[in-house]
Amino acid sequence: MVDLTEEERAAVTATMKRIAMLMDEIGWHTAFADLTEAQVRALIEEAVEGFREAMSDIARAQTPEVPF
């Protein structure tokens, strides 16, 4: 089991929202085994990109600005 940081947990939550929007398009009733390769790829890409963007946003918010 991985011990996630507070920031990583926040990024996971943000990512879940993005994946939920994609699942709305695919259909929540669709079984995982019935997903096409393109749909699985889209879900993985959305998860990776969403997490990356969320972590970047969190890091940017925590970094003090240079005053010049």
mmCIF file as gemmi writes it, N, C-alpha and C atoms, coordinates in Angstrom:
data_model
loop_
_atom_site.group_PDB
_atom_site.id
_atom_site.type_symbol
_atom_site.label_atom_id
_atom_site.label_alt_id
_atom_site.label_comp_id
_atom_site.label_asym_id
_atom_site.label_entity_id
_atom_site.label_seq_id
_atom_site.pdbx_PDB_ins_code
_atom_site.Cartn_x
_atom_site.Cartn_y
_atom_site.Cartn_z
_atom_site.occupancy
_atom_site.B_iso_or_equiv
_atom_site.pdbx_formal_charge
_atom_site.auth_seq_id
_atom_site.auth_asym_id
_atom_site.pdbx_PDB_model_num
ATOM 1 N N . MET Axp A 1 ? 0.831 -1.17 0 1 0 ? 1 A 1
ATOM 2 C CA . MET Axp A 1 ? 0 0 0 1 0 ? 1 A 1
ATOM 3 C C . MET Axp A 1 ? 0.883 1.243 0 1 0 ? 1 A 1
ATOM 4 N N . VAL Axp A 2 ? 0.51 2.206 -0.784 1 0 ? 2 A 1
ATOM 5 C CA . VAL Axp A 2 ? 1.283 3.435 -0.897 1 0 ? 2 A 1
ATOM 6 C C . VAL Axp A 2 ? 0.723 4.477 0.067 1 0 ? 2 A 1
ATOM 7 N N . ASP Axp A 3 ? 1.606 5.142 0.779 1 0 ? 3 A 1
ATOM 8 C CA . ASP Axp A 3 ? 1.2 6.242 1.654 1 0 ? 3 A 1
ATOM 9 C C . ASP Axp A 3 ? 1.225 7.529 0.844 1 0 ? 3 A 1
ATOM 10 N N . LEU Axp A 4 ? 0.049 8.04 0.516 1 0 ? 4 A 1
ATOM 11 C CA . LEU Axp A 4 ? -0.041 9.255 -0.277 1 0 ? 4 A 1
ATOM 12 C C . LEU Axp A 4 ? 0.111 10.484 0.605 1 0 ? 4 A 1
ATOM 13 N N . THR Axp A 5 ? 0.723 11.514 0.039 1 0 ? 5 A 1
ATOM 14 C CA . THR Axp A 5 ? 0.809 12.788 0.741 1 0 ? 5 A 1
ATOM 15 C C . THR Axp A 5 ? -0.546 13.488 0.645 1 0 ? 5 A 1
ATOM 16 N N . GLU Axp A 6 ? -0.715 14.534 1.437 1 0 ? 6 A 1
ATOM 17 C CA . GLU Axp A 6 ? -1.946 15.322 1.386 1 0 ? 6 A 1
ATOM 18 C C . GLU Axp A 6 ? -2.151 15.894 -0.025 1 0 ? 6 A 1
ATOM 19 N N . GLU Axp A 7 ? -1.062 16.329 -0.642 1 0 ? 7 A 1
ATOM 20 C CA . GLU Axp A 7 ? -1.137 16.883 -1.995 1 0 ? 7 A 1
ATOM 21 C C . GLU Axp A 7 ? -1.562 15.816 -3.006 1 0 ? 7 A 1
ATOM 22 N N . GLU Axp A 8 ? -1.004 14.632 -2.871 1 0 ? 8 A 1
ATOM 23 C CA . GLU Axp A 8 ? -1.363 13.549 -3.789 1 0 ? 8 A 1
ATOM 24 C C . GLU Axp A 8 ? -2.826 13.151 -3.621 1 0 ? 8 A 1
ATOM 25 N N . ARG Axp A 9 ? -3.306 13.147 -2.403 1 0 ? 9 A 1
ATOM 26 C CA . ARG Axp A 9 ? -4.726 12.841 -2.174 1 0 ? 9 A 1
ATOM 27 C C . ARG Axp A 9 ? -5.62 13.891 -2.834 1 0 ? 9 A 1
ATOM 28 N N . ALA Axp A 10 ? -5.239 15.144 -2.749 1 0 ? 10 A 1
ATOM 29 C CA . ALA Axp A 10 ? -5.996 16.213 -3.4 1 0 ? 10 A 1
ATOM 30 C C . ALA Axp A 10 ? -5.961 16.042 -4.917 1 0 ? 10 A 1
ATOM 31 N N . ALA Axp A 11 ? -4.817 15.637 -5.441 1 0 ? 11 A 1
ATOM 32 C CA . ALA Axp A 11 ? -4.694 15.418 -6.884 1 0 ? 11 A 1
ATOM 33 C C . ALA Axp A 11 ? -5.553 14.243 -7.333 1 0 ? 11 A 1
ATOM 34 N N . VAL Axp A 12 ? -5.624 13.2 -6.529 1 0 ? 12 A 1
ATOM 35 C CA . VAL Axp A 12 ? -6.481 12.048 -6.846 1 0 ? 12 A 1
ATOM 36 C C . VAL Axp A 12 ? -7.939 12.492 -6.9 1 0 ? 12 A 1
ATOM 37 N N . THR Axp A 13 ? -8.352 13.315 -5.958 1 0 ? 13 A 1
ATOM 38 C CA . THR Axp A 13 ? -9.734 13.808 -5.949 1 0 ? 13 A 1
ATOM 39 C C . THR Axp A 13 ? -10.029 14.614 -7.203 1 0 ? 13 A 1
ATOM 40 N N . ALA Axp A 14 ? -9.111 15.487 -7.58 1 0 ? 14 A 1
ATOM 41 C CA . ALA Axp A 14 ? -9.295 16.273 -8.802 1 0 ? 14 A 1
ATOM 42 C C . ALA Axp A 14 ? -9.352 15.365 -10.024 1 0 ? 14 A 1
ATOM 43 N N . THR Axp A 15 ? -8.537 14.333 -10.037 1 0 ? 15 A 1
ATOM 44 C CA . THR Axp A 15 ? -8.502 13.393 -11.154 1 0 ? 15 A 1
ATOM 45 C C . THR Axp A 15 ? -9.798 12.599 -11.24 1 0 ? 15 A 1
ATOM 46 N N . MET Axp A 16 ? -10.352 12.23 -10.109 1 0 ? 16 A 1
ATOM 47 C CA . MET Axp A 16 ? -11.614 11.484 -10.096 1 0 ? 16 A 1
ATOM 48 C C . MET Axp A 16 ? -12.718 12.275 -10.778 1 0 ? 16 A 1
ATOM 49 N N . LYS Axp A 17 ? -12.733 13.57 -10.581 1 0 ? 17 A 1
ATOM 50 C CA . LYS Axp A 17 ? -13.745 14.419 -11.211 1 0 ? 17 A 1
ATOM 51 C C . LYS Axp A 17 ? -13.611 14.38 -12.729 1 0 ? 17 A 1
ATOM 52 N N . ARG Axp A 18 ? -12.37 14.402 -13.224 1 0 ? 18 A 1
ATOM 53 C CA . ARG Axp A 18 ? -12.145 14.346 -14.672 1 0 ? 18 A 1
ATOM 54 C C . ARG Axp A 18 ? -12.555 12.988 -15.232 1 0 ? 18 A 1
ATOM 55 N N . ILE Axp A 19 ? -12.232 11.93 -14.53 1 0 ? 19 A 1
ATOM 56 C CA . ILE Axp A 19 ? -12.586 10.589 -14.996 1 0 ? 19 A 1
ATOM 57 C C . ILE Axp A 19 ? -14.106 10.413 -14.976 1 0 ? 19 A 1
ATOM 58 N N . ALA Axp A 20 ? -14.759 10.984 -13.975 1 0 ? 20 A 1
ATOM 59 C CA . ALA Axp A 20 ? -16.22 10.885 -13.906 1 0 ? 20 A 1
ATOM 60 C C . ALA Axp A 20 ? -16.874 11.537 -15.119 1 0 ? 20 A 1
ATOM 61 N N . MET Axp A 21 ? -16.325 12.658 -15.566 1 0 ? 21 A 1
ATOM 62 C CA . MET Axp A 21 ? -16.884 13.31 -16.756 1 0 ? 21 A 1
ATOM 63 C C . MET Axp A 21 ? -16.739 12.411 -17.987 1 0 ? 21 A 1
ATOM 64 N N . LEU Axp A 22 ? -15.606 11.733 -18.105 1 0 ? 22 A 1
ATOM 65 C CA . LEU Axp A 22 ? -15.403 10.805 -19.222 1 0 ? 22 A 1
ATOM 66 C C . LEU Axp A 22 ? -16.331 9.611 -19.093 1 0 ? 22 A 1
ATOM 67 N N . MET Axp A 23 ? -16.526 9.114 -17.892 1 0 ? 23 A 1
ATOM 68 C CA . MET Axp A 23 ? -17.44 7.994 -17.688 1 0 ? 23 A 1
ATOM 69 C C . MET Axp A 23 ? -18.878 8.38 -18.01 1 0 ? 23 A 1
ATOM 70 N N . ASP Axp A 24 ? -19.229 9.647 -17.798 1 0 ? 24 A 1
ATOM 71 C CA . ASP Axp A 24 ? -20.556 10.111 -18.199 1 0 ? 24 A 1
ATOM 72 C C . ASP Axp A 24 ? -20.738 9.94 -19.705 1 0 ? 24 A 1
ATOM 73 N N . GLU Axp A 25 ? -19.684 10.206 -20.469 1 0 ? 25 A 1
ATOM 74 C CA . GLU Axp A 25 ? -19.732 10.039 -21.929 1 0 ? 25 A 1
ATOM 75 C C . GLU Axp A 25 ? -19.806 8.564 -22.316 1 0 ? 25 A 1
ATOM 76 N N . ILE Axp A 26 ? -19.004 7.741 -21.655 1 0 ? 26 A 1
ATOM 77 C CA . ILE Axp A 26 ? -18.949 6.31 -21.973 1 0 ? 26 A 1
ATOM 78 C C . ILE Axp A 26 ? -20.228 5.627 -21.521 1 0 ? 26 A 1
ATOM 79 N N . GLY Axp A 27 ? -20.677 5.976 -20.328 1 0 ? 27 A 1
ATOM 80 C CA . GLY Axp A 27 ? -21.856 5.35 -19.74 1 0 ? 27 A 1
ATOM 81 C C . GLY Axp A 27 ? -21.445 4.536 -18.526 1 0 ? 27 A 1
ATOM 82 N N . TRP Axp A 28 ? -21.983 4.907 -17.385 1 0 ? 28 A 1
ATOM 83 C CA . TRP Axp A 28 ? -21.619 4.254 -16.13 1 0 ? 28 A 1
ATOM 84 C C . TRP Axp A 28 ? -22.067 2.794 -16.1 1 0 ? 28 A 1
ATOM 85 N N . HIS Axp A 29 ? -23.028 2.449 -16.895 1 0 ? 29 A 1
ATOM 86 C CA . HIS Axp A 29 ? -23.535 1.073 -16.919 1 0 ? 29 A 1
ATOM 87 C C . HIS Axp A 29 ? -22.605 0.123 -17.679 1 0 ? 29 A 1
ATOM 88 N N . THR Axp A 30 ? -21.651 0.661 -18.411 1 0 ? 30 A 1
ATOM 89 C CA . THR Axp A 30 ? -20.744 -0.157 -19.213 1 0 ? 30 A 1
ATOM 90 C C . THR Axp A 30 ? -19.773 -0.912 -18.307 1 0 ? 30 A 1
ATOM 91 N N . ALA Axp A 31 ? -19.761 -2.221 -18.438 1 0 ? 31 A 1
ATOM 92 C CA . ALA Axp A 31 ? -18.822 -3.038 -17.666 1 0 ? 31 A 1
ATOM 93 C C . ALA Axp A 31 ? -17.398 -2.795 -18.177 1 0 ? 31 A 1
ATOM 94 N N . PHE Axp A 32 ? -16.438 -2.863 -17.281 1 0 ? 32 A 1
ATOM 95 C CA . PHE Axp A 32 ? -15.044 -2.636 -17.67 1 0 ? 32 A 1
ATOM 96 C C . PHE Axp A 32 ? -14.629 -3.57 -18.803 1 0 ? 32 A 1
ATOM 97 N N . ALA Axp A 33 ? -15.066 -4.807 -18.743 1 0 ? 33 A 1
ATOM 98 C CA . ALA Axp A 33 ? -14.71 -5.793 -19.772 1 0 ? 33 A 1
ATOM 99 C C . ALA Axp A 33 ? -15.301 -5.439 -21.138 1 0 ? 33 A 1
ATOM 100 N N . ASP Axp A 34 ? -16.331 -4.596 -21.154 1 0 ? 34 A 1
ATOM 101 C CA . ASP Axp A 34 ? -16.976 -4.211 -22.406 1 0 ? 34 A 1
ATOM 102 C C . ASP Axp A 34 ? -16.421 -2.927 -23.002 1 0 ? 34 A 1
ATOM 103 N N . LEU Axp A 35 ? -15.492 -2.294 -22.321 1 0 ? 35 A 1
ATOM 104 C CA . LEU Axp A 35 ? -14.889 -1.073 -22.859 1 0 ? 35 A 1
ATOM 105 C C . LEU Axp A 35 ? -14.02 -1.405 -24.065 1 0 ? 35 A 1
ATOM 106 N N . THR Axp A 36 ? -14.011 -0.497 -25.02 1 0 ? 36 A 1
ATOM 107 C CA . THR Axp A 36 ? -13.126 -0.671 -26.174 1 0 ? 36 A 1
ATOM 108 C C . THR Axp A 36 ? -11.702 -0.302 -25.764 1 0 ? 36 A 1
ATOM 109 N N . GLU Axp A 37 ? -10.756 -0.673 -26.594 1 0 ? 37 A 1
ATOM 110 C CA . GLU Axp A 37 ? -9.368 -0.296 -26.32 1 0 ? 37 A 1
ATOM 111 C C . GLU Axp A 37 ? -9.246 1.226 -26.264 1 0 ? 37 A 1
ATOM 112 N N . ALA Axp A 38 ? -9.921 1.914 -27.148 1 0 ? 38 A 1
ATOM 113 C CA . ALA Axp A 38 ? -9.86 3.382 -27.174 1 0 ? 38 A 1
ATOM 114 C C . ALA Axp A 38 ? -10.429 3.977 -25.889 1 0 ? 38 A 1
ATOM 115 N N . GLN Axp A 39 ? -11.494 3.393 -25.361 1 0 ? 39 A 1
ATOM 116 C CA . GLN Axp A 39 ? -12.081 3.9 -24.118 1 0 ? 39 A 1
ATOM 117 C C . GLN Axp A 39 ? -11.154 3.669 -22.927 1 0 ? 39 A 1
ATOM 118 N N . VAL Axp A 40 ? -10.532 2.497 -22.867 1 0 ? 40 A 1
ATOM 119 C CA . VAL Axp A 40 ? -9.582 2.215 -21.78 1 0 ? 40 A 1
ATOM 120 C C . VAL Axp A 40 ? -8.391 3.16 -21.879 1 0 ? 40 A 1
ATOM 121 N N . ARG Axp A 41 ? -7.895 3.34 -23.08 1 0 ? 41 A 1
ATOM 122 C CA . ARG Axp A 41 ? -6.767 4.262 -23.296 1 0 ? 41 A 1
ATOM 123 C C . ARG Axp A 41 ? -7.152 5.682 -22.859 1 0 ? 41 A 1
ATOM 124 N N . ALA Axp A 42 ? -8.36 6.117 -23.223 1 0 ? 42 A 1
ATOM 125 C CA . ALA Axp A 42 ? -8.821 7.458 -22.85 1 0 ? 42 A 1
ATOM 126 C C . ALA Axp A 42 ? -8.909 7.596 -21.335 1 0 ? 42 A 1
ATOM 127 N N . LEU Axp A 43 ? -9.399 6.581 -20.642 1 0 ? 43 A 1
ATOM 128 C CA . LEU Axp A 43 ? -9.48 6.625 -19.182 1 0 ? 43 A 1
ATOM 129 C C . LEU Axp A 43 ? -8.095 6.718 -18.546 1 0 ? 43 A 1
ATOM 130 N N . ILE Axp A 44 ? -7.162 5.927 -19.055 1 0 ? 44 A 1
ATOM 131 C CA . ILE Axp A 44 ? -5.794 5.959 -18.516 1 0 ? 44 A 1
ATOM 132 C C . ILE Axp A 44 ? -5.155 7.312 -18.778 1 0 ? 44 A 1
ATOM 133 N N . GLU Axp A 45 ? -5.29 7.814 -19.993 1 0 ? 45 A 1
ATOM 134 C CA . GLU Axp A 45 ? -4.706 9.112 -20.325 1 0 ? 45 A 1
ATOM 135 C C . GLU Axp A 45 ? -5.316 10.226 -19.49 1 0 ? 45 A 1
ATOM 136 N N . GLU Axp A 46 ? -6.618 10.169 -19.261 1 0 ? 46 A 1
ATOM 137 C CA . GLU Axp A 46 ? -7.292 11.18 -18.44 1 0 ? 46 A 1
ATOM 138 C C . GLU Axp A 46 ? -6.789 11.113 -17.002 1 0 ? 46 A 1
ATOM 139 N N . ALA Axp A 47 ? -6.591 9.906 -16.498 1 0 ? 47 A 1
ATOM 140 C CA . ALA Axp A 47 ? -6.094 9.742 -15.127 1 0 ? 47 A 1
ATOM 141 C C . ALA Axp A 47 ? -4.673 10.29 -14.995 1 0 ? 47 A 1
ATOM 142 N N . VAL Axp A 48 ? -3.808 9.938 -15.919 1 0 ? 48 A 1
ATOM 143 C CA . VAL Axp A 48 ? -2.416 10.384 -15.848 1 0 ? 48 A 1
ATOM 144 C C . VAL Axp A 48 ? -2.326 11.897 -16.022 1 0 ? 48 A 1
ATOM 145 N N . GLU Axp A 49 ? -2.99 12.423 -17.035 1 0 ? 49 A 1
ATOM 146 C CA . GLU Axp A 49 ? -2.937 13.861 -17.292 1 0 ? 49 A 1
ATOM 147 C C . GLU Axp A 49 ? -3.6 14.651 -16.163 1 0 ? 49 A 1
ATOM 148 N N . GLY Axp A 50 ? -4.734 14.159 -15.675 1 0 ? 50 A 1
ATOM 149 C CA . GLY Axp A 50 ? -5.407 14.846 -14.58 1 0 ? 50 A 1
ATOM 150 C C . GLY Axp A 50 ? -4.547 14.915 -13.332 1 0 ? 50 A 1
ATOM 151 N N . PHE Axp A 51 ? -3.91 13.803 -12.988 1 0 ? 51 A 1
ATOM 152 C CA . PHE Axp A 51 ? -3.048 13.771 -11.807 1 0 ? 51 A 1
ATOM 153 C C . PHE Axp A 51 ? -1.854 14.695 -11.999 1 0 ? 51 A 1
ATOM 154 N N . ARG Axp A 52 ? -1.237 14.645 -13.169 1 0 ? 52 A 1
ATOM 155 C CA . ARG Axp A 52 ? -0.08 15.497 -13.46 1 0 ? 52 A 1
ATOM 156 C C . ARG Axp A 52 ? -0.446 16.972 -13.352 1 0 ? 52 A 1
ATOM 157 N N . GLU Axp A 53 ? -1.566 17.352 -13.961 1 0 ? 53 A 1
ATOM 158 C CA . GLU Axp A 53 ? -2.001 18.749 -13.911 1 0 ? 53 A 1
ATOM 159 C C . GLU Axp A 53 ? -2.334 19.188 -12.49 1 0 ? 53 A 1
ATOM 160 N N . ALA Axp A 54 ? -3.015 18.339 -11.745 1 0 ? 54 A 1
ATOM 161 C CA . ALA Axp A 54 ? -3.372 18.685 -10.371 1 0 ? 54 A 1
ATOM 162 C C . ALA Axp A 54 ? -2.127 18.862 -9.508 1 0 ? 54 A 1
ATOM 163 N N . MET Axp A 55 ? -1.164 17.978 -9.649 1 0 ? 55 A 1
ATOM 164 C CA . MET Axp A 55 ? 0.069 18.099 -8.867 1 0 ? 55 A 1
ATOM 165 C C . MET Axp A 55 ? 0.825 19.366 -9.253 1 0 ? 55 A 1
ATOM 166 N N . SER Axp A 56 ? 0.82 19.7 -10.53 1 0 ? 56 A 1
ATOM 167 C CA . SER Axp A 56 ? 1.472 20.922 -10.989 1 0 ? 56 A 1
ATOM 168 C C . SER Axp A 56 ? 0.791 22.156 -10.407 1 0 ? 56 A 1
ATOM 169 N N . ASP Axp A 57 ? -0.544 22.165 -10.421 1 0 ? 57 A 1
ATOM 170 C CA . ASP Axp A 57 ? -1.296 23.278 -9.852 1 0 ? 57 A 1
ATOM 171 C C . ASP Axp A 57 ? -1.019 23.426 -8.361 1 0 ? 57 A 1
ATOM 172 N N . ILE Axp A 58 ? -0.971 22.317 -7.651 1 0 ? 58 A 1
ATOM 173 C CA . ILE Axp A 58 ? -0.702 22.335 -6.21 1 0 ? 58 A 1
ATOM 174 C C . ILE Axp A 58 ? 0.695 22.88 -5.948 1 0 ? 58 A 1
ATOM 175 N N . ALA Axp A 59 ? 1.682 22.419 -6.714 1 0 ? 59 A 1
ATOM 176 C CA . ALA Axp A 59 ? 3.06 22.888 -6.529 1 0 ? 59 A 1
ATOM 177 C C . ALA Axp A 59 ? 3.166 24.383 -6.816 1 0 ? 59 A 1
ATOM 178 N N . ARG Axp A 60 ? 2.495 24.836 -7.872 1 0 ? 60 A 1
ATOM 179 C CA . ARG Axp A 60 ? 2.523 26.249 -8.234 1 0 ? 60 A 1
ATOM 180 C C . ARG Axp A 60 ? 1.886 27.097 -7.115 1 0 ? 60 A 1
ATOM 181 N N . ALA Axp A 61 ? 0.815 26.608 -6.526 1 0 ? 61 A 1
ATOM 182 C CA . ALA Axp A 61 ? 0.132 27.344 -5.454 1 0 ? 61 A 1
ATOM 183 C C . ALA Axp A 61 ? 0.974 27.41 -4.184 1 0 ? 61 A 1
ATOM 184 N N . GLN Axp A 62 ? 1.847 26.445 -3.996 1 0 ? 62 A 1
ATOM 185 C CA . GLN Axp A 62 ? 2.665 26.4 -2.783 1 0 ? 62 A 1
ATOM 186 C C . GLN Axp A 62 ? 4.016 27.084 -2.952 1 0 ? 62 A 1
ATOM 187 N N . THR Axp A 63 ? 4.347 27.485 -4.159 1 0 ? 63 A 1
ATOM 188 C CA . THR Axp A 63 ? 5.633 28.112 -4.417 1 0 ? 63 A 1
ATOM 189 C C . THR Axp A 63 ? 5.503 29.623 -4.315 1 0 ? 63 A 1
ATOM 190 N N . PRO Axp A 64 ? 6.258 30.24 -3.441 1 0 ? 64 A 1
ATOM 191 C CA . PRO Axp A 64 ? 6.157 31.706 -3.32 1 0 ? 64 A 1
ATOM 192 C C . PRO Axp A 64 ? 6.69 32.389 -4.584 1 0 ? 64 A 1
ATOM 193 N N . GLU Axp A 65 ? 6.047 33.511 -4.926 1 0 ? 65 A 1
ATOM 194 C CA . GLU Axp A 65 ? 6.472 34.253 -6.104 1 0 ? 65 A 1
ATOM 195 C C . GLU Axp A 65 ? 7.764 35.011 -5.812 1 0 ? 65 A 1
ATOM 196 N N . VAL Axp A 66 ? 8.574 35.157 -6.838 1 0 ? 66 A 1
ATOM 197 C CA . VAL Axp A 66 ? 9.782 35.955 -6.729 1 0 ? 66 A 1
ATOM 198 C C . VAL Axp A 66 ? 9.356 37.423 -6.866 1 0 ? 66 A 1
ATOM 199 N N . PRO Axp A 67 ? 9.743 38.291 -5.922 1 0 ? 67 A 1
ATOM 200 C CA . PRO Axp A 67 ? 9.216 39.661 -5.906 1 0 ? 67 A 1
ATOM 201 C C . PRO Axp A 67 ? 9.909 40.622 -6.865 1 0 ? 67 A 1
ATOM 202 N N . PHE Axp A 68 ? 10.188 40.196 -8.08 1 0 ? 68 A 1
ATOM 203 C CA . PHE Axp A 68 ? 10.741 41.136 -9.077 1 0 ? 68 A 1
ATOM 204 C C . PHE Axp A 68 ? 10.315 40.768 -10.456 1 0 ? 68 A 1
